[in-house]
Amino acid sequence: MESTATLSAPETEAEALLGLEDGRPRGGRANEIRAALQEEIESGKLPPGCPLDERQLAVRFQVSRTPVREALQQLAARNLVRIAPRQGVTVSRLSISQLRAIMEGIGELEATCAKMAARRVDDDLRRAIDEALQGCQDAAVEGGTEEYAQANARFHEVIYSGCRNPYLADLIRNARRQIHRYRLRDFVTKAQINQSLQDHRKVARAIQEGDEVAAAREMLLHVPSGSTGFSEFLASIPMHLFEAEPDSRPLP
C-alpha cells in the first residue's frame, strides 16, 4: 500500500487559519476527523473502494485541508484507506484471501477464548451468559437485524470478559473491526438469526458446564471460516468490494 502521495496542493493562508478557528490544536482536530471516518469505514457507511475527497472532507468538517490530510495519513497507517499517486484516496479493500485469513484467525482466537472461559467459569459468568443469551433470544423474536447484531456483540463480549485474558480479547476485537464492514449482511434473514441463536445456545451450554473441548469446538463452528461456511458468507458480498488477488504467477 502506498501512503506517501501528496493529497493536494498546499492550502492557502485563509484555509490554514480555519484549522485554528475553534481554538483546538490541529492535531486534535485530525484525531477527531480520523475517529469519525474510522467509525464510518468500520461500520460500512463508507464501503470498501469508496473514494474520499480531501476538499469535500474539509468542507464537511469545517476545517482546513491540513487536519484532513493528517487524518487520512493516520487511516492509511491503520490500513483503512489507500493513498495512491495520481489516483487519490479510497477506502481500503481486502482481497478474498485476506478476508478468509482474518476470519480463520478470528475463529481460532474465539475458540481459544471460549475454551478459557469454560476453564475459568464461575457463577457470575454463568449468570452473565444467561442474561446475554436471553438478550439474543429477545432480539431474535422481537427485533431485527440491528437489534440482533447488538445482542450478538454483547454475547461475545461476555465470553471475552469471561476468558479473563484482556490481551486475547483485544486481539479478537481488533481483528473483528478489520472485517466488520464485510459482515453487514450477517443477520439480514430470520434463518441467519435463528442459526446464530442455536450456535449461541451450544456455546453457552458448553462454557457453563466447564467443557473446554466442546466450548472451543462449538465456537469454531460458529465462525464462518470453514470451506462451506465461508462460501455461504462470501456469496452475500458484492464482488466489487474486494481487492483483486495479487498475481502469484512465477516470473519467467
HELIX and SHEET records of a PDB file:
HELIX    1   1 GLU A   13  LEU A   18  1                                   6    
HELIX    2   2 ARG A   26  SER A   43  1                                  18    
HELIX    3   3 GLU A   54  PHE A   61  1                                   8    
HELIX    4   4 ARG A   65  ALA A   77  1                                  13    
HELIX    5   5 ILE A   96  ARG A  119  1                                  24    
HELIX    6   6 ASP A  123  GLU A  142  1                                  20    
HELIX    7   7 THR A  145  GLY A  162  1                                  18    
HELIX    8   8 PRO A  166  ILE A  179  1                                  14    
HELIX    9   9 HIS A  180  TYR A  182  5                                   3    
HELIX   10  10 LYS A  190  GLN A  208  1                                  19    
HELIX   11  11 GLU A  212  HIS A  222  1                                  11    
HELIX   12  12 SER A  227  LEU A  234  1                                   8    
HELIX   13  13 MET A  239  LEU A  241  5                                   3    
SHEET    1   A 3 PRO A  51  LEU A  52  0                                        
SHEET    2   A 3 GLY A  88  VAL A  91 -1                                        
SHEET    3   A 3 VAL A  81  ALA A  84 -1                                        
END                                                                             
